[in-house]
Amino acid sequence: MFGLLKPKSEIEKLEKKYEQLLGKSHKLSTVNRSKSDAAYAQAHEILETISKLKNT
């Protein structure tokens, strides 16, 4: 219950955005492959940022 009032950390925000981009990439994969690849590339960049933040 108290977790609802707690502000999200930068890592949590990036993880949520990463999951959204992967979902978007998956949906676009059947319609437009180039847009799907672009969304996947963005997701991969966010994943690298998350791993850097976790290592510091």
N, C-alpha and C positions, 0 to 999 in steps of 0.2 A: 504494500500500500504506500509506503513512504518512498518507494522507488519512482513513483509517478512525479514527484516534485523535484527529484534530483536532476540537475542539468546533465545533458549527455556530454561525454568527453569527445574530443576531436576524433579519436580512433573509432568510437561508436558511430559517429556521423559518417565517417568514411566507409565503414563496413556496410552501413545501410545503403549508401550510394552505390557501392560495389555490387551488392546483391541486386539492386534495381537495374543497373546497367547489364548485368549478366542475363537477367530476365528479358530485358529489352532486346539484347543480342539474340537470344534464343527465339523470340517471337519474330524478329526480322529475318532470321535465317531462311525461312520458307518463302519470304516475299522479295527481299532485296538483300542480296549477299554482301554488296559493298557497304551498305549501311550497318549490316550486322557486324562486319569486320571492324568498322570504325567504333561501334559501341563496345566491342570486345577489347579493342586497343585502349580505349579510355578506362575500362574496368581494370585492365592489366596495369596501367599507370597508377591507378588508385591503390591496387594491391601492393605495388612496390613502395608507395608512400606509407602505407600501413605498416609494412615490414620494417621500414626505416624508423618509424616512430616507436615501434615496439622494441627495437634494439637500442634505443637511446635512453 
